[in-house]
Amino acid sequence: SMLAFEKAIEIGADGAEFDVQLSRDGVPIVFHDESLLRITGTDALVADLRLEELRAFDISYRFRGQCQPQRIPTLEEYFQLVAQHDFLSIVELKTAFNEYPGIEEKVIALIHAYDLTERVIISSFNHYSLLRSRALAPALPHAILYECRIAEPQRYAKALGMQYLHPYYQFLNDEELQKYESAGIRTNPWTVDEEPDMRYLLGQQNVFAIMSNKPDLLMAVRDEA
């Protein structure tokens, strides 16, 4: 939600990671699940609804009654918010289930429109989508997002021309991280919510960013170092 992004900026977080999909009428929107069921209780797919229809839902979820109703934001609204801040945006193209034809062009156009090329990393579980994006904007950094144990992922990243690996954090250890560093591939693990894991990863030279549901805890641990 926009409230979540506003709070992230307010507490001094370095950035945010979020998923982008297209509404039925082709508008890039920020929403995690392909279905609305978990968040809104409505059994419908994001891809099947126009932006106006998506806007009707309150996505405040567990925080209903504690804040004003929250609406699904467009990617442009998010970029309008962060454009004036030193804030990293890790943009996941949510194309693993639905390809969303044209999503790469639309996302890249908005990145350029808001002059955010130096503050964006594009990632996806759909590595064909990453290749399409890289072909359109080779100067933008791209990241291979994965949740299985890829053999020699640094070689895979180099072969595809990607600059970052976005692995599930439990795949990482000293040996793996050293291989990535030797290959010149930086690492941004997800989703790191426990303090011992934060401490370990904050001490690794190869780790560029850490994705967490607890940015306040992560920043406190970082600032203790």
N, C-alpha and C positions, 0 to 999 in steps of 0.2 A: 504494500500500500504506500501511498505518498507519505502518510504519517510515519511509517517505518523508516523511509528514506530521510525524512526531515529529522527524525530522532537520531539517526546514524550520524548525520552531519553535526547535529547539536552536541553530541557527546564526543565528537572529535575522531570518529572512525576514519580510517584511511580510504575506505571505498566500500562498495557493495557488489555482490554477485546476484544476478537475477536472470529469469528466463523470459524470452520473447517469443510470442506466437502471433499469428495473424487472425483477426476477426474475419467473419465470412465476407465482409465488404473490403477486406484487404488492408486493414489498419494494424500496424505493429502495436501489440499491447503487452504489458508486463504481467505475467501470471504463471505460476509454477505448473499446476496440473493441466493435463490435456482435457480433463473432465472437470465440471463444476461441482460434482457430487460431494466431495469431501469438505469443501470450503463453504458451499452455499446450500447443500442439501438437494439441489436440483440435478437430476440425471440428464445432463446435456453436455455436448462437447463444445469447447471454445470455438473450434473451426466452423461450427454449424450456426453460430449466432452473430448477428451484426453488432457493431460497436454500441449502437443505441440500446440493444437488448442486453448486452453484457453490462452496461452501465447501471442497469436496474438492480443489480445484486449488491447486497452489503457483504463485503468480504472481511469485516472485522473479526469474524469467527470467534475465537476464545475470548476476545476482548469486548464483545458486545455489551453495551451498558457502561463501559468504562471510557468510551471515546465516541466521537461522532461516527455515524455510518461511513464506511470507507468504500470507495468505488474502484473498479479495476482501472489502473492508470494506462494511458498510452505511453509508448516509448518517448514520444516527443515531449510530453509533460514531464517525464523524468529528466530528460536532457535539459529542459528549461530550468529545472531546479538546480542541477549540478553544474551547469555551464560556468557559473561564476565562482565555483569552489575548486580547490585542489583536491579532487576526489576521483579515485580510480573506479571505473565501471567495468566489471567482468560480465560481458553480455553472452549468455548462453542462447544459442539458436536452438529452440526446442523442436527439432526436426527429426528426432529419432522415431517417433510414431507417425507423425504427419509431415510430409515433405514441405508443405507450405510453399508452393512454387512462387518465386520472386521475393522471398523473405530476405535473402542476402542483399539484393539490390536496395531494398527499402531501408534496411537497417544501416547499411553503409552510407546511403544518401543522407540520412539523419545525422550520422556521426560527422560527416563533412559539413553539413549545414550548421552544426553547432560548434565546429572547430574543436572537436574532442579527440582527434587522432592520436594525440600524445597521452591521452588518459583513458584509453579503452583497450581491453583484451577481448577477443572474440573466441568463444569456445563452443563445443558441441559434442554430444555423444554420436552424432551422425558425421562421420569423417568425410563423406562425400560433400556434405554441406560446407565443411571447412575448406575443402578444395575449391568449391565454387566461390566462396567468399575470398579466399586468397587470390584467386585469379582476377577478381574484380578490384581488390585493394591489396596488392602485394606489400605495401608499406605498413599495413596494420599488423600488429602482433596477433598470432593465432595460437590456440591451445587445444591439445588433444585431451578430451574429457573421457574418463573411463572408470569402470567399476569391476573389472576383472584383472587378473594378474597377467598382463601382457609380457611376453618374453622380450627382453631388451627394448623397452619402450623408447629409449633415447635414440636407437637406430631407426625405429619406425618414425619418430618425430622428424628426424633429419631427412629421411627419405621423402616425407611429404612436405618438407619445407616449413615446418611449424617451430615456433620459438619456445613454447611452454608445454609442460605436461601437467594435467590436472587429475591426479590419481586420488582414489580413496586413501585417506591418510594411513590406514593400517598396512598398506603395501610398502611403506617406506622404512628403511633402516640405513645404517651407515654405508653399507656396501652399495645399495641401490643409488643412494644420493650421490655417492662419489662417481658412479658411472655417468649419471646425468650431467654432473658438473664437468667431467672430463670431455663430454661431448658438446658442451656449450649450451645445454638445454636447461632452463630454469624450471622450478617446480612450485606449483600453487596447490597444496593439498586441501581436500574437503573431507567431511565437515568436522572440525576439531573443536570439541566442546569440553573436554576434560583437561584440568590444569597440568597434570604430568605430561600429556601429549603436547600441550602448548609449549611447555618449557623445553622439551626435546627439540621440537621443530624450530622454535625461535633461535636455538643455538646452532642451526645448520646454515652454512654459508650459501648453499644452493637454493634454499627456500626463499622465494621472492615475496609471496603473499600467503596468508593463511585464511581460509574461509571458515567462519564459525557462526553459530547461532547465538553466541555469547560475546559480542564484541567488547562489552564493558569489562568482562573478566580477562579477555585476551589482552586488552590494552593495559590493564593493571599488572598482569604478569610480565608483559613486555617492559613496562616502565620500571619494574623492580630490578631488571637485569643491569 
